[in-house]
Amino acid sequence: MAKKVLRCQKGFTLVEIAVVLGVLAVLVAILVPTVGGFINQSKIVKAQRDLEVVGLAVIRLMQEVGPCIKRNASLPCTEANRVDLLEGEGPSVLSSGVSSADFSSNEISGGSINWDDDGTPASSMEDQFTFNTPVYLTPRDFLLSHPNPANILGWRGSYISSPVGPDPWGNKYFVNTVFSTVASDSAGGINEGQKSGGWSYDLFAISAGPNGVYETPFAQISAVPSGDDIIHIINGSTY
């Protein structure tokens, strides 16, 4: 019986291996930036959607408890009781040293207020949207005193289904809620803003974007963000 002779197959030559590696290198050089671009674009879209959710929550809150977002709902809307900056989940940021307990008109108009001034004037989105920490009145509070409490304005949260933030790059979302309404000063007068009886700046939500730096001014009259910031206009300088 004849035996079959197995012949050893020749391996790849160095030239063939070099050609294959060269082709792979070209493919990697083409695909890596493309995939990276898709990933970055998906993060931008995620941030845009988050900001839209925040904007809708702010609008619903203002519609149901009034335009003044407060620290303590039982007190009047004064500069000391108004929430000037609404912040989402994320790492703490360093305050740039605003000394007052609220953002004054002079500080805002003078451009000295930054997004990292998250001290006393700030409140968390969860406190306002989910937990009702300021203790706004709710329709339930009127069950015994009003024949139709469902028609009474009041806090009807939660306004978000889950905590908002951090953004896809690990930073907080902010809203410059100081521009949601005017507030009386310590003397009881209305003297804020550049319009008669109100502000001329946009109320908007912001993400610092891929570079993690808040470059858009806190007070501006423009729907155009600075740098790679992502913003969502909630109310465009109408107060």
BALOBA-1460 file (C-alpha; in Angstrom, 3 decimals):
// residues 239
<rec num="1" residu="m" x="0.000" y="0.000" z="0.000"/>
<rec num="2" residu="a" x="1.441" y="3.309" z="-1.065"/>
<rec num="3" residu="k" x="2.154" y="5.803" z="1.674"/>
<rec num="4" residu="k" x="1.123" y="9.408" z="1.329"/>
<rec num="5" residu="v" x="3.953" y="11.799" z="1.830"/>
<rec num="6" residu="l" x="2.998" y="15.005" z="3.662"/>
<rec num="7" residu="r" x="4.894" y="17.904" z="2.365"/>
<rec num="8" residu="c" x="5.694" y="20.784" z="4.736"/>
<rec num="9" residu="q" x="3.961" y="23.953" z="3.704"/>
<rec num="10" residu="k" x="6.094" y="27.019" z="3.382"/>
<rec num="11" residu="g" x="5.410" y="29.873" z="5.869"/>
<rec num="12" residu="f" x="4.979" y="33.557" z="5.054"/>
<rec num="13" residu="t" x="8.021" y="35.369" z="3.886"/>
<rec num="14" residu="l" x="9.248" y="38.482" z="5.669"/>
<rec num="15" residu="v" x="8.091" y="40.568" z="2.738"/>
<rec num="16" residu="e" x="4.545" y="39.156" z="2.957"/>
<rec num="17" residu="i" x="4.402" y="39.757" z="6.724"/>
<rec num="18" residu="a" x="5.627" y="43.316" z="6.225"/>
<rec num="19" residu="v" x="2.926" y="43.934" z="3.604"/>
<rec num="20" residu="v" x="0.180" y="42.592" z="5.915"/>
<rec num="21" residu="l" x="1.420" y="44.674" z="8.843"/>
<rec num="22" residu="g" x="1.555" y="47.724" z="6.606"/>
<rec num="23" residu="v" x="-2.049" y="47.210" z="5.508"/>
<rec num="24" residu="l" x="-3.148" y="46.755" z="9.147"/>
<rec num="25" residu="a" x="-1.346" y="49.934" z="10.158"/>
<rec num="26" residu="v" x="-3.122" y="51.882" z="7.435"/>
<rec num="27" residu="l" x="-6.493" y="50.477" z="8.496"/>
<rec num="28" residu="v" x="-5.823" y="51.356" z="12.147"/>
<rec num="29" residu="a" x="-4.756" y="54.862" z="11.162"/>
<rec num="30" residu="i" x="-8.037" y="55.293" z="9.283"/>
<rec num="31" residu="l" x="-10.390" y="53.601" z="11.729"/>
<rec num="32" residu="v" x="-9.140" y="54.912" z="15.092"/>
<rec num="33" residu="p" x="-9.906" y="58.609" z="14.410"/>
<rec num="34" residu="t" x="-13.229" y="57.618" z="12.841"/>
<rec num="35" residu="v" x="-14.274" y="55.516" z="15.832"/>
<rec num="36" residu="g" x="-13.007" y="58.225" z="18.187"/>
<rec num="37" residu="g" x="-15.071" y="60.791" z="16.311"/>
<rec num="38" residu="f" x="-18.200" y="58.641" z="16.599"/>
<rec num="39" residu="i" x="-17.634" y="58.206" z="20.347"/>
<rec num="40" residu="n" x="-17.106" y="61.930" z="20.902"/>
<rec num="41" residu="q" x="-20.178" y="62.782" z="18.825"/>
<rec num="42" residu="s" x="-22.278" y="60.332" z="20.834"/>
<rec num="43" residu="k" x="-21.134" y="62.070" z="24.027"/>
<rec num="44" residu="i" x="-22.118" y="65.456" z="22.610"/>
<rec num="45" residu="v" x="-25.565" y="64.110" z="21.681"/>
<rec num="46" residu="k" x="-25.937" y="62.638" z="25.196"/>
<rec num="47" residu="a" x="-25.065" y="66.007" z="26.763"/>
<rec num="48" residu="q" x="-27.530" y="67.811" z="24.479"/>
<rec num="49" residu="r" x="-30.321" y="65.439" z="25.490"/>
<rec num="50" residu="d" x="-29.469" y="65.793" z="29.184"/>
<rec num="51" residu="l" x="-29.587" y="69.583" z="28.882"/>
<rec num="52" residu="e" x="-32.982" y="69.379" z="27.189"/>
<rec num="53" residu="v" x="-34.245" y="67.266" z="30.122"/>
<rec num="54" residu="v" x="-32.873" y="69.847" z="32.561"/>
<rec num="55" residu="g" x="-34.445" y="72.695" z="30.603"/>
<rec num="56" residu="l" x="-37.849" y="71.011" z="30.575"/>
<rec num="57" residu="a" x="-37.609" y="70.324" z="34.322"/>
<rec num="58" residu="v" x="-36.792" y="73.978" z="35.006"/>
<rec num="59" residu="i" x="-39.749" y="75.135" z="32.905"/>
<rec num="60" residu="r" x="-42.155" y="72.747" z="34.648"/>
<rec num="61" residu="l" x="-40.877" y="73.789" z="38.067"/>
<rec num="62" residu="m" x="-41.314" y="77.476" z="37.236"/>
<rec num="63" residu="q" x="-44.800" y="76.866" z="35.845"/>
<rec num="64" residu="e" x="-45.924" y="75.119" z="39.013"/>
<rec num="65" residu="v" x="-44.183" y="76.987" z="41.845"/>
<rec num="66" residu="g" x="-43.584" y="80.350" z="40.172"/>
<rec num="67" residu="p" x="-40.633" y="81.859" z="38.323"/>
<rec num="68" residu="c" x="-38.564" y="82.382" z="41.473"/>
<rec num="69" residu="i" x="-36.628" y="79.222" z="42.344"/>
<rec num="70" residu="k" x="-36.071" y="79.493" z="46.080"/>
<rec num="71" residu="r" x="-33.880" y="78.091" z="48.811"/>
<rec num="72" residu="n" x="-36.735" y="78.308" z="51.318"/>
<rec num="73" residu="a" x="-40.202" y="78.238" z="49.775"/>
<rec num="74" residu="s" x="-41.846" y="79.804" z="52.833"/>
<rec num="75" residu="l" x="-39.888" y="83.056" z="52.452"/>
<rec num="76" residu="p" x="-40.358" y="85.853" z="49.868"/>
<rec num="77" residu="c" x="-38.392" y="85.992" z="46.647"/>
<rec num="78" residu="t" x="-35.453" y="88.122" z="47.708"/>
<rec num="79" residu="e" x="-31.867" y="88.179" z="46.514"/>
<rec num="80" residu="a" x="-30.888" y="86.253" z="49.641"/>
<rec num="81" residu="n" x="-33.531" y="83.544" z="49.151"/>
<rec num="82" residu="r" x="-33.395" y="83.033" z="45.399"/>
<rec num="83" residu="v" x="-31.339" y="80.181" z="43.911"/>
<rec num="84" residu="d" x="-28.834" y="81.887" z="41.638"/>
<rec num="85" residu="l" x="-27.147" y="78.754" z="40.323"/>
<rec num="86" residu="l" x="-28.668" y="75.295" z="39.858"/>
<rec num="87" residu="e" x="-26.140" y="72.464" z="39.693"/>
<rec num="88" residu="g" x="-26.303" y="68.817" z="38.701"/>
<rec num="89" residu="e" x="-24.407" y="65.797" z="39.979"/>
<rec num="90" residu="g" x="-20.634" y="65.781" z="39.655"/>
<rec num="91" residu="p" x="-17.354" y="66.641" z="41.343"/>
<rec num="92" residu="s" x="-17.162" y="69.791" z="43.430"/>
<rec num="93" residu="v" x="-15.585" y="72.753" z="41.706"/>
<rec num="94" residu="l" x="-13.549" y="75.471" z="43.353"/>
<rec num="95" residu="s" x="-15.312" y="78.732" z="44.069"/>
<rec num="96" residu="s" x="-13.634" y="81.810" z="42.610"/>
<rec num="97" residu="g" x="-14.409" y="83.714" z="45.767"/>
<rec num="98" residu="v" x="-17.701" y="85.563" z="45.503"/>
<rec num="99" residu="s" x="-18.007" y="86.919" z="49.009"/>
<rec num="100" residu="s" x="-21.714" y="87.712" z="49.118"/>
<rec num="101" residu="a" x="-24.435" y="85.166" z="49.862"/>
<rec num="102" residu="d" x="-26.084" y="85.981" z="46.525"/>
<rec num="103" residu="f" x="-25.073" y="87.196" z="43.089"/>
<rec num="104" residu="s" x="-25.534" y="90.945" z="43.094"/>
<rec num="105" residu="s" x="-26.532" y="92.935" z="40.032"/>
<rec num="106" residu="n" x="-23.193" y="94.710" z="39.976"/>
<rec num="107" residu="e" x="-21.261" y="91.437" z="40.103"/>
<rec num="108" residu="i" x="-23.339" y="89.943" z="37.294"/>
<rec num="109" residu="s" x="-23.309" y="93.003" z="35.041"/>
<rec num="110" residu="g" x="-19.606" y="93.475" z="35.738"/>
<rec num="111" residu="g" x="-18.829" y="89.951" z="34.564"/>
<rec num="112" residu="s" x="-17.323" y="88.762" z="37.853"/>
<rec num="113" residu="i" x="-19.696" y="85.786" z="38.274"/>
<rec num="114" residu="n" x="-18.417" y="82.461" z="36.992"/>
<rec num="115" residu="w" x="-19.920" y="78.979" z="36.716"/>
<rec num="116" residu="d" x="-17.627" y="77.747" z="39.510"/>
<rec num="117" residu="d" x="-19.140" y="80.090" z="42.102"/>
<rec num="118" residu="d" x="-21.183" y="77.243" z="43.537"/>
<rec num="119" residu="g" x="-21.250" y="78.281" z="47.191"/>
<rec num="120" residu="t" x="-24.208" y="79.657" z="49.118"/>
<rec num="121" residu="p" x="-26.181" y="80.902" z="46.058"/>
<rec num="122" residu="a" x="-26.358" y="77.391" z="44.582"/>
<rec num="123" residu="s" x="-28.874" y="74.563" z="44.949"/>
<rec num="124" residu="s" x="-28.774" y="71.028" z="43.560"/>
<rec num="125" residu="m" x="-31.113" y="69.873" z="40.814"/>
<rec num="126" residu="e" x="-32.136" y="66.888" z="42.933"/>
<rec num="127" residu="d" x="-33.182" y="69.175" z="45.811"/>
<rec num="128" residu="q" x="-35.402" y="71.199" z="43.478"/>
<rec num="129" residu="f" x="-36.622" y="68.520" z="41.036"/>
<rec num="130" residu="t" x="-36.853" y="65.384" z="43.176"/>
<rec num="131" residu="f" x="-36.768" y="65.982" z="46.928"/>
<rec num="132" residu="n" x="-38.565" y="69.350" z="47.206"/>
<rec num="133" residu="t" x="-35.989" y="70.448" z="49.771"/>
<rec num="134" residu="p" x="-37.246" y="74.077" z="49.740"/>
<rec num="135" residu="v" x="-40.659" y="72.637" z="50.782"/>
<rec num="136" residu="y" x="-42.782" y="74.232" z="48.073"/>
<rec num="137" residu="l" x="-46.503" y="73.800" z="48.667"/>
<rec num="138" residu="t" x="-48.047" y="70.860" z="46.820"/>
<rec num="139" residu="p" x="-51.689" y="70.210" z="45.803"/>
<rec num="140" residu="r" x="-51.927" y="67.862" z="48.794"/>
<rec num="141" residu="d" x="-51.409" y="70.843" z="51.117"/>
<rec num="142" residu="f" x="-54.728" y="72.250" z="49.864"/>
<rec num="143" residu="l" x="-56.841" y="69.097" z="50.227"/>
<rec num="144" residu="l" x="-58.777" y="70.461" z="53.186"/>
<rec num="145" residu="s" x="-58.817" y="74.136" z="52.258"/>
<rec num="146" residu="h" x="-59.692" y="74.118" z="48.566"/>
<rec num="147" residu="p" x="-62.606" y="72.377" z="46.790"/>
<rec num="148" residu="n" x="-60.461" y="71.460" z="43.795"/>
<rec num="149" residu="p" x="-56.789" y="71.185" z="44.833"/>
<rec num="150" residu="a" x="-55.834" y="69.739" z="41.446"/>
<rec num="151" residu="n" x="-56.235" y="73.242" z="39.993"/>
<rec num="152" residu="i" x="-53.883" y="74.794" z="42.542"/>
<rec num="153" residu="l" x="-50.365" y="75.619" z="41.468"/>
<rec num="154" residu="g" x="-47.812" y="73.680" z="43.464"/>
<rec num="155" residu="w" x="-44.799" y="71.384" z="43.343"/>
<rec num="156" residu="r" x="-45.717" y="68.216" z="41.429"/>
<rec num="157" residu="g" x="-42.327" y="66.557" z="41.126"/>
<rec num="158" residu="s" x="-40.362" y="64.604" z="40.559"/>
<rec num="159" residu="y" x="-39.477" y="66.490" z="37.371"/>
<rec num="160" residu="i" x="-36.640" y="64.139" z="36.433"/>
<rec num="161" residu="s" x="-36.596" y="60.341" z="36.423"/>
<rec num="162" residu="s" x="-32.970" y="59.986" z="37.525"/>
<rec num="163" residu="p" x="-30.138" y="62.199" z="38.800"/>
<rec num="164" residu="v" x="-28.824" y="64.524" z="36.112"/>
<rec num="165" residu="g" x="-25.099" y="64.323" z="35.554"/>
<rec num="166" residu="p" x="-22.276" y="64.323" z="35.580"/>
<rec num="167" residu="d" x="-21.960" y="65.033" z="31.873"/>
<rec num="168" residu="p" x="-20.216" y="62.482" z="29.606"/>
<rec num="169" residu="w" x="-16.852" y="64.061" z="30.490"/>
<rec num="170" residu="g" x="-17.429" y="63.895" z="34.244"/>
<rec num="171" residu="n" x="-18.412" y="67.513" z="34.964"/>
<rec num="172" residu="k" x="-21.513" y="69.176" z="36.385"/>
<rec num="173" residu="y" x="-24.404" y="70.594" z="34.437"/>
<rec num="174" residu="f" x="-25.378" y="74.111" z="35.544"/>
<rec num="175" residu="v" x="-28.318" y="76.484" z="35.035"/>
<rec num="176" residu="n" x="-27.991" y="80.230" z="35.678"/>
<rec num="177" residu="t" x="-31.335" y="80.404" z="37.495"/>
<rec num="178" residu="v" x="-30.607" y="83.892" z="38.761"/>
<rec num="179" residu="f" x="-32.146" y="84.971" z="35.450"/>
<rec num="180" residu="s" x="-35.425" y="83.125" z="36.001"/>
<rec num="181" residu="t" x="-36.939" y="86.245" z="37.595"/>
<rec num="182" residu="v" x="-36.145" y="89.447" z="39.407"/>
<rec num="183" residu="a" x="-36.058" y="89.577" z="43.191"/>
<rec num="184" residu="s" x="-36.478" y="92.297" z="45.756"/>
<rec num="185" residu="d" x="-33.362" y="93.576" z="47.479"/>
<rec num="186" residu="s" x="-32.883" y="94.111" z="51.202"/>
<rec num="187" residu="a" x="-34.829" y="97.371" z="51.001"/>
<rec num="188" residu="g" x="-37.726" y="95.691" z="49.192"/>
<rec num="189" residu="g" x="-37.082" y="97.377" z="45.844"/>
<rec num="190" residu="i" x="-36.635" y="95.899" z="42.391"/>
<rec num="191" residu="n" x="-33.399" y="97.210" z="40.917"/>
<rec num="192" residu="e" x="-31.870" y="94.310" z="39.045"/>
<rec num="193" residu="g" x="-30.922" y="93.791" z="35.459"/>
<rec num="194" residu="q" x="-30.561" y="96.002" z="32.451"/>
<rec num="195" residu="k" x="-34.233" y="96.056" z="31.485"/>
<rec num="196" residu="s" x="-36.955" y="97.895" z="33.303"/>
<rec num="197" residu="g" x="-38.069" y="95.383" z="35.913"/>
<rec num="198" residu="g" x="-35.953" y="92.496" z="34.740"/>
<rec num="199" residu="w" x="-32.882" y="90.892" z="33.263"/>
<rec num="200" residu="s" x="-31.723" y="91.005" z="29.666"/>
<rec num="201" residu="y" x="-29.587" y="87.874" z="29.931"/>
<rec num="202" residu="d" x="-30.395" y="84.348" z="28.757"/>
<rec num="203" residu="l" x="-31.520" y="81.614" z="31.127"/>
<rec num="204" residu="f" x="-29.793" y="78.439" z="29.937"/>
<rec num="205" residu="a" x="-28.326" y="75.070" z="30.944"/>
<rec num="206" residu="i" x="-24.679" y="74.333" z="30.203"/>
<rec num="207" residu="s" x="-22.142" y="71.519" z="29.871"/>
<rec num="208" residu="a" x="-18.433" y="72.330" z="29.781"/>
<rec num="209" residu="g" x="-18.041" y="69.987" z="26.818"/>
<rec num="210" residu="p" x="-15.043" y="67.782" z="25.943"/>
<rec num="211" residu="n" x="-12.362" y="70.083" z="27.361"/>
<rec num="212" residu="g" x="-14.078" y="70.359" z="30.757"/>
<rec num="213" residu="v" x="-13.772" y="74.171" z="30.885"/>
<rec num="214" residu="y" x="-16.813" y="76.447" z="31.204"/>
<rec num="215" residu="e" x="-15.967" y="79.081" z="28.599"/>
<rec num="216" residu="t" x="-19.422" y="80.579" z="27.919"/>
<rec num="217" residu="p" x="-20.051" y="83.702" z="30.045"/>
<rec num="218" residu="f" x="-22.454" y="83.253" z="32.956"/>
<rec num="219" residu="a" x="-24.359" y="86.324" z="31.758"/>
<rec num="220" residu="q" x="-24.795" y="86.655" z="28.007"/>
<rec num="221" residu="i" x="-27.382" y="87.608" z="25.399"/>
<rec num="222" residu="s" x="-26.614" y="84.988" z="22.800"/>
<rec num="223" residu="a" x="-27.567" y="81.429" z="21.905"/>
<rec num="224" residu="v" x="-23.991" y="80.765" z="20.780"/>
<rec num="225" residu="p" x="-21.728" y="78.924" z="23.259"/>
<rec num="226" residu="s" x="-18.046" y="79.713" z="23.630"/>
<rec num="227" residu="g" x="-15.283" y="77.162" z="23.083"/>
<rec num="228" residu="d" x="-16.645" y="73.620" z="22.992"/>
<rec num="229" residu="d" x="-19.343" y="74.290" z="25.599"/>
<rec num="230" residu="i" x="-22.802" y="72.860" z="24.971"/>
<rec num="231" residu="i" x="-25.790" y="74.965" z="26.010"/>
<rec num="232" residu="h" x="-29.568" y="74.717" z="25.915"/>
<rec num="233" residu="i" x="-31.508" y="77.972" z="25.999"/>
<rec num="234" residu="i" x="-34.429" y="77.775" z="28.443"/>
<rec num="235" residu="n" x="-35.633" y="81.337" z="28.115"/>
<rec num="236" residu="g" x="-33.905" y="83.835" z="25.894"/>
<rec num="237" residu="s" x="-33.624" y="87.210" z="27.643"/>
<rec num="238" residu="t" x="-37.367" y="87.772" z="27.937"/>
<rec num="239" residu="y" x="-37.610" y="88.976" z="31.531"/>
